[in-house]
Amino acid sequence: IYSMIYNKLEYIRFDSNLEKYVGYTEFGVKNAERFNNNPSIIGLVRAQKEAYCHNNIDIDYQA
């Protein structure tokens, strides 16, 4: 759903399967821990996933 990229390098991403942020660099890992420990941020991205992804998943899988 959400990735942060700087200088063509992805350093953090919200993984919707794990429902948490994952860091790919030292800076990203630190921020992922900070984001994952903040319930309001996690609640926001889960709500966005619920509102967008769950409503549109049937569209992608219709034949």
Biotite code that builds the C-alpha atoms (Angstrom):
import biotite.structure as struc

atoms = struc.array([
    struc.Atom([0.000, 0.000, 0.000], chain_id="A", res_id=1, res_name="ILE", atom_name="CA", element="C"),
    struc.Atom([2.632, 2.489, 1.024], chain_id="A", res_id=2, res_name="TYR", atom_name="CA", element="C"),
    struc.Atom([6.352, 2.703, 0.264], chain_id="A", res_id=3, res_name="SER", atom_name="CA", element="C"),
    struc.Atom([8.901, 5.390, 0.993], chain_id="A", res_id=4, res_name="MET", atom_name="CA", element="C"),
    struc.Atom([11.676, 5.811, -1.545], chain_id="A", res_id=5, res_name="ILE", atom_name="CA", element="C"),
    struc.Atom([14.648, 8.141, -1.489], chain_id="A", res_id=6, res_name="TYR", atom_name="CA", element="C"),
    struc.Atom([17.262, 8.359, -4.228], chain_id="A", res_id=7, res_name="ASN", atom_name="CA", element="C"),
    struc.Atom([15.768, 5.296, -5.995], chain_id="A", res_id=8, res_name="LYS", atom_name="CA", element="C"),
    struc.Atom([16.131, 3.207, -2.820], chain_id="A", res_id=9, res_name="LEU", atom_name="CA", element="C"),
    struc.Atom([13.099, 1.882, -0.998], chain_id="A", res_id=10, res_name="GLU", atom_name="CA", element="C"),
    struc.Atom([13.756, 2.210, 2.697], chain_id="A", res_id=11, res_name="TYR", atom_name="CA", element="C"),
    struc.Atom([10.372, 1.435, 4.271], chain_id="A", res_id=12, res_name="ILE", atom_name="CA", element="C"),
    struc.Atom([7.100, -0.205, 3.227], chain_id="A", res_id=13, res_name="ARG", atom_name="CA", element="C"),
    struc.Atom([3.804, -1.070, 4.835], chain_id="A", res_id=14, res_name="PHE", atom_name="CA", element="C"),
    struc.Atom([3.291, -4.787, 4.268], chain_id="A", res_id=15, res_name="ASP", atom_name="CA", element="C"),
    struc.Atom([-0.445, -5.420, 4.142], chain_id="A", res_id=16, res_name="SER", atom_name="CA", element="C"),
    struc.Atom([0.006, -9.160, 4.694], chain_id="A", res_id=17, res_name="ASN", atom_name="CA", element="C"),
    struc.Atom([1.932, -8.617, 7.924], chain_id="A", res_id=18, res_name="LEU", atom_name="CA", element="C"),
    struc.Atom([-0.048, -5.455, 8.736], chain_id="A", res_id=19, res_name="GLU", atom_name="CA", element="C"),
    struc.Atom([3.074, -3.627, 9.834], chain_id="A", res_id=20, res_name="LYS", atom_name="CA", element="C"),
    struc.Atom([5.860, -1.486, 8.448], chain_id="A", res_id=21, res_name="TYR", atom_name="CA", element="C"),
    struc.Atom([9.041, -3.193, 7.279], chain_id="A", res_id=22, res_name="VAL", atom_name="CA", element="C"),
    struc.Atom([12.355, -1.355, 6.994], chain_id="A", res_id=23, res_name="GLY", atom_name="CA", element="C"),
    struc.Atom([14.922, -2.156, 4.310], chain_id="A", res_id=24, res_name="TYR", atom_name="CA", element="C"),
    struc.Atom([17.734, 0.150, 5.420], chain_id="A", res_id=25, res_name="THR", atom_name="CA", element="C"),
    struc.Atom([19.055, 1.147, 8.823], chain_id="A", res_id=26, res_name="GLU", atom_name="CA", element="C"),
    struc.Atom([17.046, 4.364, 8.639], chain_id="A", res_id=27, res_name="PHE", atom_name="CA", element="C"),
    struc.Atom([13.973, 2.447, 7.457], chain_id="A", res_id=28, res_name="GLY", atom_name="CA", element="C"),
    struc.Atom([14.195, -0.117, 10.257], chain_id="A", res_id=29, res_name="VAL", atom_name="CA", element="C"),
    struc.Atom([14.305, 2.636, 12.884], chain_id="A", res_id=30, res_name="LYS", atom_name="CA", element="C"),
    struc.Atom([11.294, 4.370, 11.377], chain_id="A", res_id=31, res_name="ASN", atom_name="CA", element="C"),
    struc.Atom([9.417, 1.092, 10.937], chain_id="A", res_id=32, res_name="ALA", atom_name="CA", element="C"),
    struc.Atom([9.802, 0.414, 14.653], chain_id="A", res_id=33, res_name="GLU", atom_name="CA", element="C"),
    struc.Atom([8.573, 3.913, 15.436], chain_id="A", res_id=34, res_name="ARG", atom_name="CA", element="C"),
    struc.Atom([5.564, 3.591, 13.103], chain_id="A", res_id=35, res_name="PHE", atom_name="CA", element="C"),
    struc.Atom([4.683, 0.091, 14.334], chain_id="A", res_id=36, res_name="ASN", atom_name="CA", element="C"),
    struc.Atom([4.687, 1.281, 17.945], chain_id="A", res_id=37, res_name="ASN", atom_name="CA", element="C"),
    struc.Atom([2.245, 4.096, 17.159], chain_id="A", res_id=38, res_name="ASN", atom_name="CA", element="C"),
    struc.Atom([-1.301, 2.667, 17.213], chain_id="A", res_id=39, res_name="PRO", atom_name="CA", element="C"),
    struc.Atom([-2.793, 5.665, 15.407], chain_id="A", res_id=40, res_name="SER", atom_name="CA", element="C"),
    struc.Atom([-0.521, 5.186, 12.371], chain_id="A", res_id=41, res_name="ILE", atom_name="CA", element="C"),
    struc.Atom([-1.195, 1.445, 12.211], chain_id="A", res_id=42, res_name="ILE", atom_name="CA", element="C"),
    struc.Atom([-4.925, 2.060, 12.635], chain_id="A", res_id=43, res_name="GLY", atom_name="CA", element="C"),
    struc.Atom([-4.881, 4.576, 9.799], chain_id="A", res_id=44, res_name="LEU", atom_name="CA", element="C"),
    struc.Atom([-3.218, 2.283, 7.263], chain_id="A", res_id=45, res_name="VAL", atom_name="CA", element="C"),
    struc.Atom([-5.419, -0.652, 8.295], chain_id="A", res_id=46, res_name="ARG", atom_name="CA", element="C"),
    struc.Atom([-8.479, 1.536, 7.725], chain_id="A", res_id=47, res_name="ALA", atom_name="CA", element="C"),
    struc.Atom([-7.133, 2.573, 4.324], chain_id="A", res_id=48, res_name="GLN", atom_name="CA", element="C"),
    struc.Atom([-6.582, -1.082, 3.446], chain_id="A", res_id=49, res_name="LYS", atom_name="CA", element="C"),
    struc.Atom([-10.118, -1.920, 4.559], chain_id="A", res_id=50, res_name="GLU", atom_name="CA", element="C"),
    struc.Atom([-11.654, 0.969, 2.620], chain_id="A", res_id=51, res_name="ALA", atom_name="CA", element="C"),
    struc.Atom([-9.757, 0.525, -0.628], chain_id="A", res_id=52, res_name="TYR", atom_name="CA", element="C"),
    struc.Atom([-8.402, -2.993, -0.983], chain_id="A", res_id=53, res_name="CYS", atom_name="CA", element="C"),
    struc.Atom([-11.286, -5.023, 0.390], chain_id="A", res_id=54, res_name="HIS", atom_name="CA", element="C"),
    struc.Atom([-13.826, -3.119, -1.706], chain_id="A", res_id=55, res_name="ASN", atom_name="CA", element="C"),
    struc.Atom([-11.861, -3.518, -4.932], chain_id="A", res_id=56, res_name="ASN", atom_name="CA", element="C"),
    struc.Atom([-10.574, -7.076, -4.638], chain_id="A", res_id=57, res_name="ILE", atom_name="CA", element="C"),
    struc.Atom([-13.672, -8.502, -6.347], chain_id="A", res_id=58, res_name="ASP", atom_name="CA", element="C"),
    struc.Atom([-13.062, -6.273, -9.363], chain_id="A", res_id=59, res_name="ILE", atom_name="CA", element="C"),
    struc.Atom([-9.633, -7.808, -9.975], chain_id="A", res_id=60, res_name="ASP", atom_name="CA", element="C"),
    struc.Atom([-10.819, -11.399, -9.654], chain_id="A", res_id=61, res_name="TYR", atom_name="CA", element="C"),
    struc.Atom([-13.945, -11.250, -11.800], chain_id="A", res_id=62, res_name="GLN", atom_name="CA", element="C"),
    struc.Atom([-13.666, -13.220, -15.019], chain_id="A", res_id=63, res_name="ALA", atom_name="CA", element="C"),
])
